[in-house]
């Protein structure tokens, strides 16, 4: 599969990115290099390699979910740029 300029334009449009003609050509070349390398990896015989999710053994490093006293509201809001009635005040991002 080869990445074309048209494919780069389509993906850039979906991501709402503006790319110059030079950037489109460069991106197509870089993406094609990645795909070429993947093809090279596909040539390897991996029939004796077990499927793995991680290269090293992974264990759960999370602490136990234990109820404990939380940070006092005043302390949590102490460095807030804006607060209102005991809550963080953030800019509205959804219009009515």
N, C-alpha and C positions, 0 to 999 in steps of 0.2 A: 504494500500500500504506500502510495506516495502522497505527501501533503502538498497541496497546490496553493497558489496565492489565493484562489477563490475560497478554499477551506479556511485559510488564515483570516480572510476578510469576514467570513461567516461567523467564526468563533469570536473575533474581535467585536463584531456587531452585537452578538449575544451578550458579551461582557461590557458593552457600551464603552469600548476603547477606540480611540482614534489612533491609527497607525499610518505613518507616512509610507510611501511606496518602498523606500529603502528598508524601513522597519518590517514591512510585510515580507519582503524578499529574505531578509535576515532571519525572521522568525520561521519561515518555511524551511530554510536551509537547516536551522538548528533542530527543528522538530524532525526533519528527515534524518539527521544524524542520529538522533535518539532511536528512531525506528530501525535504522540500519544496524545499530548496536544490538537492539533487541533481536533482530534476525540472526546476528552472529551468536548470541546466547542460545537461541533456539536450536542451533546446530549441535550443541553439547548433548551427550547421552546422560540423561538424568534418571534413567530407569531404576537404578539402584540407590537413589537418594530419596529418603523418606520425606514426605511433605512436612513442612514446619511452618509455624507462624512466627517464631522468633529464633534467632540464631543461638541464643543462650537460654537456659531454663529460666522461666519467669515465675515468680511467686507473688502472691497478693501482699502488697506493702501498705495497704490501707489500715488505719487503726480501727479498732472496734467502734461501732456506732453507739456511743454511750451518751445519755442525756447528762448535760452539765450546765452550769451557770453560764449565761451568755454575757457578752460585753454590754455594759450599761448604755442605754440610749444616748445619754448626754456625751459619753466618751466617744461613741461611734460617730456622732454628728459634730464633734468638736472641730474637725478640720474641713467640714463640708463647705463648699463655696456658697451654697444657698440651702436653706432649710425652711420648712413651713410646717407648723403644727406637729413637730416631733418626727418629721419625715425628711428624707433627702428631696430637694426640689430639683427637677431636671427639665431641660427645655422640651417643649411640646414638639413631637416629630410627626404626629398624625393630625391632619386638619379635620375640622368638623365637616 
